[in-house]
Amino acid sequence: MPADEQKKIKAGILKDLLQRDEKELETFKDNAENFRTDEGDAAMMIRRKLSTYKRKVDVKNYILKELSNI
């Protein structure tokens, strides 16, 4: 398979995964807003989970950008 076609397929898969992760991130943000708590451990867990989701989205956006530039 030609390299350009491989890049297109990879980019397409990555876009689908990115859309799913962005949707999960938005859902988690909405749920976190509704789940306000003063407990330190729970709040810390929510912040970490949110940070992880954001990082996943950022990394996939970066990889997608790199695939587009090559």
All heavy atoms as a GROMACS GRO file, in nm:
protein
  576
    1MET      N    1   0.086  -0.117   0.000
    1MET     CA    2   0.000   0.000   0.000
    1MET      C    3   0.091   0.124   0.000
    1MET      O    4   0.184   0.131   0.080
    1MET     CB    5  -0.089  -0.003   0.125
    1MET     CG    6  -0.192   0.105   0.126
    1MET     SD    7  -0.300   0.100   0.271
    1MET     CE    8  -0.380  -0.058   0.253
    2PRO      N    9   0.061   0.222  -0.083
    2PRO     CA   10   0.143   0.344  -0.088
    2PRO      C   11   0.139   0.420   0.045
    2PRO      O   12   0.040   0.415   0.119
    2PRO     CB   13   0.078   0.428  -0.198
    2PRO     CG   14  -0.005   0.333  -0.277
    2PRO     CD   15  -0.043   0.222  -0.185
    3ALA      N   16   0.249   0.490   0.073
    3ALA     CA   17   0.262   0.563   0.200
    3ALA      C   18   0.153   0.668   0.217
    3ALA      O   19   0.101   0.686   0.328
    3ALA     CB   20   0.400   0.627   0.209
    4ASP      N   21   0.117   0.738   0.110
    4ASP     CA   22   0.012   0.841   0.120
    4ASP      C   23  -0.122   0.780   0.160
    4ASP      O   24  -0.195   0.837   0.241
    4ASP     CB   25  -0.003   0.915  -0.012
    4ASP     CG   26   0.112   1.009  -0.040
    4ASP    OD1   27   0.187   1.042   0.055
    4ASP    OD2   28   0.127   1.051  -0.157
    5GLU      N   29  -0.151   0.665   0.104
    5GLU     CA   30  -0.277   0.598   0.138
    5GLU      C   31  -0.276   0.551   0.283
    5GLU      O   32  -0.377   0.562   0.354
    5GLU     CB   33  -0.300   0.480   0.043
    5GLU     CG   34  -0.439   0.421   0.053
    5GLU     CD   35  -0.464   0.316  -0.053
    5GLU    OE1   36  -0.396   0.314  -0.156
    5GLU    OE2   37  -0.554   0.233  -0.028
    6GLN      N   38  -0.162   0.502   0.330
    6GLN     CA   39  -0.149   0.461   0.469
    6GLN      C   40  -0.172   0.579   0.562
    6GLN      O   41  -0.240   0.566   0.664
    6GLN     CB   42  -0.011   0.401   0.495
    6GLN     CG   43   0.010   0.265   0.433
    6GLN     CD   44   0.149   0.211   0.459
    6GLN    OE1   45   0.222   0.263   0.543
    6GLN    NE2   46   0.186   0.106   0.388
    7LYS      N   47  -0.116   0.695   0.527
    7LYS     CA   48  -0.134   0.815   0.610
    7LYS      C   49  -0.280   0.856   0.616
    7LYS      O   50  -0.331   0.894   0.722
    7LYS     CB   51  -0.050   0.930   0.555
    7LYS     CG   52   0.097   0.914   0.577
    7LYS     CD   53   0.172   1.028   0.515
    7LYS     CE   54   0.319   0.997   0.502
    7LYS     NZ   55   0.391   1.100   0.428
    8LYS      N   56  -0.350   0.848   0.501
    8LYS     CA   57  -0.491   0.885   0.499
    8LYS      C   58  -0.573   0.792   0.588
    8LYS      O   59  -0.662   0.837   0.661
    8LYS     CB   60  -0.544   0.880   0.356
    8LYS     CG   61  -0.498   0.994   0.269
    8LYS     CD   62  -0.555   0.984   0.130
    8LYS     CE   63  -0.499   1.094   0.040
    8LYS     NZ   64  -0.550   1.083  -0.097
    9ILE      N   65  -0.543   0.664   0.582
    9ILE     CA   66  -0.615   0.567   0.665
    9ILE      C   67  -0.587   0.593   0.812
    9ILE      O   68  -0.679   0.596   0.895
    9ILE     CB   69  -0.577   0.423   0.625
    9ILE    CG1   70  -0.632   0.391   0.487
    9ILE    CG2   71  -0.629   0.323   0.728
    9ILE    CD1   72  -0.580   0.261   0.428
   10LYS      N   73  -0.459   0.614   0.846
   10LYS     CA   74  -0.423   0.643   0.986
   10LYS      C   75  -0.490   0.770   1.034
   10LYS      O   76  -0.540   0.776   1.148
   10LYS     CB   77  -0.271   0.656   1.000
   10LYS     CG   78  -0.198   0.525   0.987
   10LYS     CD   79  -0.048   0.546   0.993
   10LYS     CE   80   0.028   0.418   0.968
   10LYS     NZ   81   0.174   0.439   0.968
   11ALA      N   82  -0.490   0.874   0.951
   11ALA     CA   83  -0.553   1.001   0.988
   11ALA      C   84  -0.703   0.982   1.010
   11ALA      O   85  -0.760   1.038   1.104
   11ALA     CB   86  -0.526   1.107   0.883
   12GLY      N   87  -0.767   0.904   0.925
   12GLY     CA   88  -0.910   0.878   0.940
   12GLY      C   89  -0.943   0.807   1.070
   12GLY      O   90  -1.037   0.844   1.141
   13ILE      N   91  -0.864   0.706   1.102
   13ILE     CA   92  -0.884   0.632   1.226
   13ILE      C   93  -0.861   0.725   1.345
   13ILE      O   94  -0.938   0.725   1.441
   13ILE     CB   95  -0.790   0.510   1.233
   13ILE    CG1   96  -0.832   0.406   1.128
   13ILE    CG2   97  -0.790   0.448   1.373
   13ILE    CD1   98  -0.733   0.294   1.108
   14LEU      N   99  -0.756   0.804   1.338
   14LEU     CA  100  -0.723   0.895   1.447
   14LEU      C  101  -0.832   1.000   1.466
   14LEU      O  102  -0.867   1.034   1.579
   14LEU     CB  103  -0.588   0.961   1.420
   14LEU     CG  104  -0.521   1.029   1.536
   14LEU    CD1  105  -0.504   0.935   1.654
   14LEU    CD2  106  -0.385   1.083   1.494
   15LYS      N  107  -0.889   1.048   1.357
   15LYS     CA  108  -1.000   1.146   1.367
   15LYS      C  109  -1.120   1.085   1.438
   15LYS      O  110  -1.182   1.150   1.522
   15LYS     CB  111  -1.040   1.196   1.229
   15LYS     CG  112  -0.944   1.294   1.169
   15LYS     CD  113  -0.987   1.337   1.031
   15LYS     CE  114  -0.884   1.427   0.966
   15LYS     NZ  115  -0.920   1.465   0.829
   16ASP      N  116  -1.151   0.960   1.404
   16ASP     CA  117  -1.263   0.892   1.471
   16ASP      C  118  -1.236   0.876   1.620
   16ASP      O  119  -1.324   0.902   1.703
   16ASP     CB  120  -1.287   0.754   1.409
   16ASP     CG  121  -1.345   0.761   1.269
   16ASP    OD1  122  -1.399   0.867   1.232
   16ASP    OD2  123  -1.337   0.659   1.198
   17LEU      N  124  -1.115   0.833   1.655
   17LEU     CA  125  -1.079   0.818   1.795
   17LEU      C  126  -1.081   0.952   1.868
   17LEU      O  127  -1.125   0.961   1.982
   17LEU     CB  128  -0.940   0.755   1.808
   17LEU     CG  129  -0.927   0.610   1.763
   17LEU    CD1  130  -0.781   0.567   1.762
   17LEU    CD2  131  -1.011   0.519   1.850
   18LEU      N  132  -1.035   1.056   1.800
   18LEU     CA  133  -1.032   1.189   1.858
   18LEU      C  134  -1.173   1.240   1.886
   18LEU      O  135  -1.200   1.295   1.993
   18LEU     CB  136  -0.957   1.285   1.766
   18LEU     CG  137  -0.936   1.426   1.814
   18LEU    CD1  138  -0.860   1.428   1.946
   18LEU    CD2  139  -0.860   1.506   1.710
   19GLN      N  140  -1.264   1.219   1.792
   19GLN     CA  141  -1.402   1.260   1.814
   19GLN      C  142  -1.462   1.189   1.935
   19GLN      O  143  -1.531   1.250   2.016
   19GLN     CB  144  -1.486   1.232   1.690
   19GLN     CG  145  -1.460   1.326   1.576
   19GLN     CD  146  -1.539   1.291   1.452
   19GLN    OE1  147  -1.581   1.177   1.434
   19GLN    NE2  148  -1.558   1.388   1.365
   20ARG      N  149  -1.434   1.060   1.946
   20ARG     CA  150  -1.485   0.984   2.060
   20ARG      C  151  -1.428   1.037   2.191
   20ARG      O  152  -1.501   1.057   2.289
   20ARG     CB  153  -1.451   0.836   2.043
   20ARG     CG  154  -1.512   0.749   2.151
   20ARG     CD  155  -1.464   0.608   2.145
   20ARG     NE  156  -1.322   0.609   2.183
   20ARG     CZ  157  -1.239   0.508   2.161
   20ARG    NH1  158  -1.281   0.401   2.099
   20ARG    NH2  159  -1.114   0.515   2.201
   21ASP      N  160  -1.297   1.062   2.192
   21ASP     CA  161  -1.234   1.113   2.314
   21ASP      C  162  -1.284   1.252   2.350
   21ASP      O  163  -1.302   1.282   2.468
   21ASP     CB  164  -1.081   1.115   2.299
   21ASP     CG  165  -1.020   0.976   2.301
   21ASP    OD1  166  -1.090   0.881   2.343
   21ASP    OD2  167  -0.904   0.963   2.260
   22GLU      N  168  -1.306   1.337   2.251
   22GLU     CA  169  -1.359   1.471   2.279
   22GLU      C  170  -1.499   1.463   2.337
   22GLU      O  171  -1.533   1.538   2.429
   22GLU     CB  172  -1.358   1.556   2.152
   22GLU     CG  173  -1.219   1.601   2.111
   22GLU     CD  174  -1.214   1.671   1.977
   22GLU    OE1  175  -1.307   1.652   1.895
   22GLU    OE2  176  -1.117   1.745   1.954
   23LYS      N  177  -1.579   1.370   2.285
   23LYS     CA  178  -1.714   1.351   2.339
   23LYS      C  179  -1.708   1.301   2.483
   23LYS      O  180  -1.782   1.349   2.569
   23LYS     CB  181  -1.791   1.252   2.251
   23LYS     CG  182  -1.934   1.237   2.287
   23LYS     CD  183  -2.006   1.147   2.189
   23LYS     CE  184  -2.151   1.133   2.226
   23LYS     NZ  185  -2.225   1.049   2.132
   24GLU      N  186  -1.618   1.206   2.510
   24GLU     CA  187  -1.601   1.156   2.647
   24GLU      C  188  -1.555   1.267   2.740
   24GLU      O  189  -1.600   1.275   2.854
   24GLU     CB  190  -1.498   1.042   2.649
   24GLU     CG  191  -1.549   0.912   2.594
   24GLU     CD  192  -1.444   0.802   2.598
   24GLU    OE1  193  -1.344   0.816   2.671
   24GLU    OE2  194  -1.463   0.703   2.528
   25LEU      N  195  -1.464   1.352   2.692
   25LEU     CA  196  -1.415   1.463   2.772
   25LEU      C  197  -1.529   1.558   2.808
   25LEU      O  198  -1.542   1.599   2.924
   25LEU     CB  199  -1.304   1.538   2.699
   25LEU     CG  200  -1.250   1.665   2.765
   25LEU    CD1  201  -1.192   1.634   2.902
   25LEU    CD2  202  -1.145   1.730   2.676
   26GLU      N  203  -1.610   1.593   2.711
   26GLU     CA  204  -1.723   1.683   2.738
   26GLU      C  205  -1.822   1.620   2.836
   26GLU      O  206  -1.871   1.687   2.927
   26GLU     CB  207  -1.794   1.721   2.608
   26GLU     CG  208  -1.714   1.816   2.522
   26GLU     CD  209  -1.675   1.943   2.596
   26GLU    OE1  210  -1.761   2.005   2.662
   26GLU    OE2  211  -1.556   1.980   2.589
   27THR      N  212  -1.849   1.492   2.818
   27THR     CA  213  -1.939   1.422   2.910
   27THR      C  214  -1.882   1.421   3.051
   27THR      O  215  -1.955   1.447   3.149
   27THR     CB  216  -1.964   1.277   2.862
   27THR    OG1  217  -2.020   1.281   2.731
   27THR    CG2  218  -2.056   1.203   2.955
   28PHE      N  219  -1.753   1.393   3.062
   28PHE     CA  220  -1.690   1.391   3.193
   28PHE      C  221  -1.692   1.529   3.258
   28PHE      O  222  -1.718   1.541   3.378
   28PHE     CB  223  -1.545   1.339   3.183
   28PHE     CG  224  -1.483   1.317   3.317
   28PHE    CD1  225  -1.511   1.202   3.389
   28PHE    CD2  226  -1.400   1.412   3.373
   28PHE    CE1  227  -1.455   1.182   3.514
   28PHE    CE2  228  -1.343   1.393   3.498
   28PHE     CZ  229  -1.372   1.277   3.568
   29LYS      N  230  -1.667   1.634   3.177
   29LYS     CA  231  -1.672   1.771   3.231
   29LYS      C  232  -1.811   1.801   3.285
   29LYS      O  233  -1.826   1.856   3.395
   29LYS     CB  234  -1.636   1.873   3.123
   29LYS     CG  235  -1.490   1.886   3.095
   29LYS     CD  236  -1.471   1.993   2.988
   29LYS     CE  237  -1.327   2.012   2.950
   29LYS     NZ  238  -1.312   2.114   2.844
   30ASP      N  239  -1.913   1.766   3.207
   30ASP     CA  240  -2.051   1.790   3.250
   30ASP      C  241  -2.082   1.715   3.378
   30ASP      O  242  -2.141   1.770   3.472
   30ASP     CB  243  -2.150   1.749   3.141
   30ASP     CG  244  -2.144   1.838   3.019
   30ASP    OD1  245  -2.089   1.951   3.028
   30ASP    OD2  246  -2.193   1.795   2.912
   31ASN      N  247  -2.042   1.590   3.383
   31ASN     CA  248  -2.068   1.509   3.503
   31ASN      C  249  -1.991   1.561   3.623
   31ASN      O  250  -2.041   1.561   3.735
   31ASN     CB  251  -2.033   1.362   3.477
   31ASN     CG  252  -2.128   1.296   3.382
   31ASN    OD1  253  -2.240   1.343   3.360
   31ASN    ND2  254  -2.085   1.186   3.322
   32ALA      N  255  -1.868   1.607   3.601
   32ALA     CA  256  -1.786   1.659   3.710
   32ALA      C  257  -1.848   1.787   3.767
   32ALA      O  258  -1.844   1.809   3.888
   32ALA     CB  259  -1.644   1.686   3.662
   33GLU      N  260  -1.906   1.869   3.681
   33GLU     CA  261  -1.972   1.991   3.728
   33GLU      C  262  -2.092   1.957   3.817
   33GLU      O  263  -2.119   2.027   3.914
   33GLU     CB  264  -2.018   2.075   3.609
   33GLU     CG  265  -1.906   2.143   3.536
   33GLU     CD  266  -1.835   2.247   3.621
   33GLU    OE1  267  -1.902   2.321   3.694
   33GLU    OE2  268  -1.711   2.250   3.614
   34ASN      N  269  -2.162   1.851   3.784
   34ASN     CA  270  -2.280   1.810   3.861
   34ASN      C  271  -2.244   1.734   3.988
   34ASN      O  272  -2.328   1.712   4.074
   34ASN     CB  273  -2.372   1.723   3.776
   34ASN     CG  274  -2.430   1.800   3.660
   34ASN    OD1  275  -2.450   1.920   3.667
   34ASN    ND2  276  -2.455   1.731   3.549
   35PHE      N  277  -2.119   1.695   3.999
   35PHE     CA  278  -2.076   1.611   4.111
   35PHE      C  279  -1.986   1.688   4.206
   35PHE      O  280  -1.890   1.638   4.259
   35PHE     CB  281  -2.000   1.489   4.055
   35PHE     CG  282  -1.959   1.390   4.160
   35PHE    CD1  283  -2.051   1.307   4.221
   35PHE    CD2  284  -1.826   1.379   4.198
   35PHE    CE1  285  -2.012   1.216   4.318
   35PHE    CE2  286  -1.786   1.288   4.294
   35PHE     CZ  287  -1.880   1.207   4.354
   36ARG      N  288  -2.014   1.811   4.227
   36ARG     CA  289  -1.932   1.892   4.318
   36ARG      C  290  -1.922   1.826   4.454
   36ARG      O  291  -2.022   1.784   4.512
   36ARG     CB  292  -1.993   2.032   4.335
   36ARG     CG  293  -1.987   2.115   4.211
   36ARG     CD  294  -1.848   2.160   4.190
   36ARG     NE  295  -1.840   2.240   4.069
   36ARG     CZ  296  -1.728   2.273   4.012
   36ARG    NH1  297  -1.614   2.235   4.064
   36ARG    NH2  298  -1.726   2.344   3.904
   37THR      N  299  -1.798   1.818   4.504
   37THR     CA  300  -1.776   1.757   4.635
   37THR      C  301  -1.664   1.832   4.706
   37THR      O  302  -1.575   1.887   4.643
   37THR     CB  303  -1.740   1.608   4.623
   37THR    OG1  304  -1.721   1.555   4.754
   37THR    CG2  305  -1.616   1.585   4.540
   38ASP      N  306  -1.672   1.831   4.836
   38ASP     CA  307  -1.568   1.896   4.916
   38ASP      C  308  -1.463   1.796   4.965
   38ASP      O  309  -1.365   1.835   5.027
   38ASP     CB  310  -1.632   1.966   5.038
   38ASP     CG  311  -1.716   2.086   4.996
   38ASP    OD1  312  -1.685   2.143   4.890
   38ASP    OD2  313  -1.810   2.119   5.068
   39GLU      N  314  -1.486   1.670   4.938
   39GLU     CA  315  -1.392   1.567   4.982
   39GLU      C  316  -1.265   1.578   4.898
   39GLU      O  317  -1.270   1.575   4.776
   39GLU     CB  318  -1.453   1.428   4.968
   39GLU     CG  319  -1.565   1.403   5.065
   39GLU     CD  320  -1.616   1.262   5.055
   39GLU    OE1  321  -1.534   1.170   5.034
   39GLU    OE2  322  -1.738   1.244   5.070
   40GLY      N  323  -1.152   1.589   4.963
   40GLY     CA  324  -1.024   1.608   4.895
   40GLY      C  325  -0.988   1.497   4.799
   40GLY      O  326  -0.944   1.522   4.687
   41ASP      N  327  -1.006   1.372   4.842
   41ASP     CA  328  -0.968   1.259   4.758
   41ASP      C  329  -1.053   1.251   4.631
   41ASP      O  330  -1.001   1.227   4.523
   41ASP     CB  331  -0.980   1.128   4.835
   41ASP     CG  332  -0.875   1.116   4.945
   41ASP    OD1  333  -0.774   1.189   4.938
   41ASP    OD2  334  -0.895   1.034   5.036
   42ALA      N  335  -1.181   1.271   4.645
   42ALA     CA  336  -1.270   1.264   4.529
   42ALA      C  337  -1.242   1.379   4.432
   42ALA      O  338  -1.237   1.358   4.310
   42ALA     CB  339  -1.416   1.268   4.574
   43ALA      N  340  -1.221   1.498   4.485
   43ALA     CA  341  -1.190   1.612   4.400
   43ALA      C  342  -1.058   1.593   4.326
   43ALA      O  343  -1.046   1.625   4.207
   43ALA     CB  344  -1.187   1.740   4.483
   44MET      N  345  -0.961   1.537   4.396
   44MET     CA  346  -0.830   1.509   4.335
   44MET      C  347  -0.844   1.406   4.223
   44MET      O  348  -0.786   1.420   4.116
   44MET     CB  349  -0.732   1.459   4.440
   44MET     CG  350  -0.596   1.426   4.385
   44MET     SD  351  -0.500   1.569   4.336
   44MET     CE  352  -0.448   1.625   4.496
   45MET      N  353  -0.923   1.303   4.247
   45MET     CA  354  -0.944   1.199   4.148
   45MET      C  355  -1.011   1.257   4.022
   45MET      O  356  -0.972   1.226   3.910
   45MET     CB  357  -1.031   1.087   4.204
   45MET     CG  358  -1.054   0.973   4.108
   45MET     SD  359  -1.174   0.852   4.168
   45MET     CE  360  -1.325   0.946   4.156
   46ILE      N  361  -1.108   1.343   4.042
   46ILE     CA  362  -1.177   1.406   3.930
   46ILE      C  363  -1.081   1.493   3.850
   46ILE      O  364  -1.080   1.490   3.727
   46ILE     CB  365  -1.299   1.487   3.980
   46ILE    CG1  366  -1.407   1.390   4.031
   46ILE    CG2  367  -1.354   1.577   3.871
   46ILE    CD1  368  -1.522   1.457   4.103
   47ARG      N  369  -0.998   1.571   3.919
   47ARG     CA  370  -0.901   1.657   3.849
   47ARG      C  371  -0.801   1.574   3.769
   47ARG      O  372  -0.767   1.608   3.656
   47ARG     CB  373  -0.828   1.748   3.947
   47ARG     CG  374  -0.912   1.866   3.993
   47ARG     CD  375  -0.829   1.970   4.064
   47ARG     NE  376  -0.758   1.920   4.182
   47ARG     CZ  377  -0.809   1.914   4.304
   47ARG    NH1  378  -0.932   1.955   4.327
   47ARG    NH2  379  -0.736   1.868   4.405
   48ARG      N  380  -0.756   1.464   3.826
   48ARG     CA  381  -0.661   1.377   3.755
   48ARG      C  382  -0.725   1.314   3.632
   48ARG      O  383  -0.663   1.307   3.526
   48ARG     CB  384  -0.610   1.267   3.848
   48ARG     CG  385  -0.509   1.314   3.948
   48ARG     CD  386  -0.460   1.199   4.031
   48ARG     NE  387  -0.369   1.246   4.135
   48ARG     CZ  388  -0.343   1.181   4.246
   48ARG    NH1  389  -0.401   1.064   4.269
   48ARG    NH2  390  -0.258   1.230   4.334
   49LYS      N  391  -0.847   1.267   3.648
   49LYS     CA  392  -0.918   1.205   3.536
   49LYS      C  393  -0.941   1.306   3.425
   49LYS      O  394  -0.920   1.276   3.307
   49LYS     CB  395  -1.051   1.148   3.586
   49LYS     CG  396  -1.124   1.065   3.487
   49LYS     CD  397  -1.063   0.930   3.475
   49LYS     CE  398  -1.156   0.839   3.398
   49LYS     NZ  399  -1.096   0.709   3.373
   50LEU      N  400  -0.980   1.426   3.461
   50LEU     CA  401  -1.001   1.532   3.363
   50LEU      C  402  -0.870   1.566   3.292
   50LEU      O  403  -0.867   1.582   3.170
   50LEU     CB  404  -1.058   1.656   3.433
   50LEU     CG  405  -1.100   1.772   3.345
   50LEU    CD1  406  -1.203   1.729   3.242
   50LEU    CD2  407  -1.155   1.885   3.430
   51SER      N  408  -0.763   1.573   3.366
   51SER     CA  409  -0.632   1.600   3.308
   51SER      C  410  -0.591   1.489   3.211
   51SER      O  411  -0.536   1.516   3.104
   51SER     CB  412  -0.528   1.613   3.419
   51SER     OG  413  -0.400   1.631   3.366
   52THR      N  414  -0.621   1.366   3.246
   52THR     CA  415  -0.589   1.253   3.159
   52THR      C  416  -0.666   1.261   3.028
   52THR      O  417  -0.610   1.241   2.920
   52THR     CB  418  -0.620   1.120   3.230
   52THR    OG1  419  -0.541   1.112   3.350
   52THR    CG2  420  -0.591   1.001   3.141
   53TYR      N  421  -0.795   1.292   3.036
   53TYR     CA  422  -0.876   1.306   2.915
   53TYR      C  423  -0.822   1.419   2.826
   53TYR      O  424  -0.810   1.404   2.705
   53TYR     CB  425  -1.022   1.336   2.949
   53TYR     CG  426  -1.106   1.212   2.974
   53TYR    CD1  427  -1.163   1.189   3.098
   53TYR    CD2  428  -1.129   1.120   2.874
   53TYR    CE1  429  -1.241   1.077   3.122
   53TYR    CE2  430  -1.206   1.007   2.896
   53TYR     CZ  431  -1.262   0.986   3.020
   53TYR     OH  432  -1.338   0.875   3.043
   54LYS      N  433  -0.790   1.531   2.888
   54LYS     CA  434  -0.737   1.644   2.810
   54LYS      C  435  -0.605   1.607   2.742
   54LYS      O  436  -0.582   1.642   2.627
   54LYS     CB  437  -0.716   1.765   2.901
   54LYS     CG  438  -0.843   1.833   2.943
   54LYS     CD  439  -0.815   1.950   3.035
   54LYS     CE  440  -0.941   2.017   3.082
   54LYS     NZ  441  -0.913   2.127   3.175
   55ARG      N  442  -0.521   1.536   2.814
   55ARG     CA  443  -0.392   1.495   2.759
   55ARG      C  444  -0.412   1.399   2.641
   55ARG      O  445  -0.344   1.410   2.539
   55ARG     CB  446  -0.306   1.430   2.867
   55ARG     CG  447  -0.162   1.412   2.829
   55ARG     CD  448  -0.070   1.370   2.943
   55ARG     NE  449  -0.128   1.280   3.042
   55ARG     CZ  450  -0.163   1.315   3.166
   55ARG    NH1  451  -0.147   1.438   3.208
   55ARG    NH2  452  -0.214   1.226   3.250
   56LYS      N  453  -0.506   1.307   2.651
   56LYS     CA  454  -0.536   1.215   2.542
   56LYS      C  455  -0.577   1.291   2.417
   56LYS      O  456  -0.529   1.264   2.307
   56LYS     CB  457  -0.651   1.121   2.580
   56LYS     CG  458  -0.611   0.997   2.651
   56LYS     CD  459  -0.730   0.914   2.695
   56LYS     CE  460  -0.809   0.855   2.584
   56LYS     NZ  461  -0.914   0.761   2.630
   57VAL      N  462  -0.664   1.389   2.434
   57VAL     CA  463  -0.711   1.469   2.321
   57VAL      C  464  -0.596   1.550   2.262
   57VAL      O  465  -0.579   1.555   2.140
   57VAL     CB  466  -0.828   1.560   2.364
   57VAL    CG1  467  -0.860   1.664   2.257
   57VAL    CG2  468  -0.952   1.476   2.395
   58ASP      N  469  -0.515   1.611   2.347
   58ASP     CA  470  -0.402   1.691   2.300
   58ASP      C  471  -0.302   1.607   2.221
   58ASP      O  472  -0.253   1.649   2.116
   58ASP     CB  473  -0.331   1.760   2.416
   58ASP     CG  474  -0.414   1.872   2.478
   58ASP    OD1  475  -0.511   1.917   2.413
   58ASP    OD2  476  -0.381   1.914   2.590
   59VAL      N  477  -0.272   1.488   2.272
   59VAL     CA  478  -0.175   1.401   2.204
   59VAL      C  479  -0.229   1.358   2.068
   59VAL      O  480  -0.157   1.360   1.968
   59VAL     CB  481  -0.140   1.279   2.292
   59VAL    CG1  482  -0.067   1.172   2.212
   59VAL    CG2  483  -0.058   1.321   2.411
   60LYS      N  484  -0.354   1.321   2.062
   60LYS     CA  485  -0.412   1.279   1.934
   60LYS      C  486  -0.418   1.395   1.836
   60LYS      O  487  -0.396   1.375   1.716
   60LYS     CB  488  -0.548   1.214   1.956
   60LYS     CG  489  -0.532   1.076   2.018
   60LYS     CD  490  -0.662   1.007   2.042
   60LYS     CE  491  -0.634   0.872   2.107
   60LYS     NZ  492  -0.751   0.811   2.162
   61ASN      N  493  -0.449   1.514   1.884
   61ASN     CA  494  -0.446   1.631   1.796
   61ASN      C  495  -0.306   1.655   1.742
   61ASN      O  496  -0.287   1.686   1.624
   61ASN     CB  497  -0.495   1.757   1.869
   61ASN     CG  498  -0.643   1.771   1.864
   61ASN    OD1  499  -0.706   1.746   1.762
   61ASN    ND2  500  -0.702   1.811   1.975
   62TYR      N  501  -0.206   1.640   1.828
   62TYR     CA  502  -0.066   1.658   1.786
   62TYR      C  503  -0.027   1.555   1.679
   62TYR      O  504   0.032   1.589   1.577
   62TYR     CB  505   0.026   1.648   1.907
   62TYR     CG  506   0.172   1.657   1.871
   62TYR    CD1  507   0.231   1.780   1.845
   62TYR    CD2  508   0.250   1.542   1.860
   62TYR    CE1  509   0.366   1.788   1.811
   62TYR    CE2  510   0.383   1.550   1.826
   62TYR     CZ  511   0.441   1.673   1.801
   62TYR     OH  512   0.572   1.680   1.766
   63ILE      N  513  -0.061   1.429   1.704
   63ILE     CA  514  -0.028   1.324   1.609
   63ILE      C  515  -0.098   1.347   1.475
   63ILE      O  516  -0.039   1.332   1.368
   63ILE     CB  517  -0.064   1.184   1.666
   63ILE    CG1  518   0.026   1.153   1.785
   63ILE    CG2  519  -0.049   1.077   1.559
   63ILE    CD1  520  -0.017   1.030   1.864
   64LEU      N  521  -0.225   1.387   1.481
   64LEU     CA  522  -0.299   1.416   1.360
   64LEU      C  523  -0.236   1.530   1.282
   64LEU      O  524  -0.223   1.523   1.159
   64LEU     CB  525  -0.446   1.448   1.395
   64LEU     CG  526  -0.543   1.459   1.279
   64LEU    CD1  527  -0.546   1.330   1.198
   64LEU    CD2  528  -0.682   1.490   1.332
   65LYS      N  529  -0.192   1.631   1.352
   65LYS     CA  530  -0.124   1.744   1.288
   65LYS      C  531   0.005   1.697   1.222
   65LYS      O  532   0.036   1.737   1.109
   65LYS     CB  533  -0.095   1.851   1.392
   65LYS     CG  534  -0.029   1.974   1.337
   65LYS     CD  535  -0.003   2.076   1.448
   65LYS     CE  536   0.083   2.189   1.396
   65LYS     NZ  537   0.121   2.280   1.504
   66GLU      N  538   0.081   1.613   1.291
   66GLU     CA  539   0.206   1.561   1.236
   66GLU      C  540   0.180   1.476   1.112
   66GLU      O  541   0.254   1.483   1.014
   66GLU     CB  542   0.282   1.480   1.340
   66GLU     CG  543   0.340   1.564   1.452
   66GLU     CD  544   0.443   1.664   1.403
   66GLU    OE1  545   0.533   1.626   1.328
   66GLU    OE2  546   0.432   1.782   1.440
   67LEU      N  547   0.075   1.395   1.115
   67LEU     CA  548   0.040   1.314   0.997
   67LEU      C  549   0.003   1.402   0.879
   67LEU      O  550   0.033   1.368   0.766
   67LEU     CB  551  -0.077   1.220   1.030
   67LEU     CG  552  -0.044   1.090   1.100
   67LEU    CD1  553  -0.172   1.014   1.135
   67LEU    CD2  554   0.044   1.002   1.013
   68SER      N  555  -0.062   1.512   0.906
   68SER     CA  556  -0.104   1.603   0.800
   68SER      C  557   0.014   1.676   0.739
   68SER      O  558   0.011   1.711   0.620
   68SER     CB  559  -0.204   1.704   0.852
   68SER     OG  560  -0.319   1.638   0.901
   69ASN      N  561   0.118   1.700   0.817
   69ASN     CA  562   0.234   1.774   0.769
   69ASN      C  563   0.333   1.688   0.692
   69ASN      O  564   0.418   1.740   0.622
   69ASN     CB  565   0.307   1.842   0.886
   69ASN     CG  566   0.227   1.956   0.943
   69ASN    OD1  567   0.145   2.016   0.874
   69ASN    ND2  568   0.248   1.986   1.069
   70ILE      N  569   0.325   1.559   0.707
   70ILE     CA  570   0.424   1.471   0.642
   70ILE      C  571   0.385   1.446   0.499
   70ILE      O  572   0.280   1.440   0.456
   70ILE     CB  573   0.437   1.337   0.720
   70ILE    CG1  574   0.492   1.366   0.858
   70ILE    CG2  575   0.526   1.241   0.646
   70ILE    CD1  576   0.499   1.244   0.948
   0.00000   0.00000   0.00000
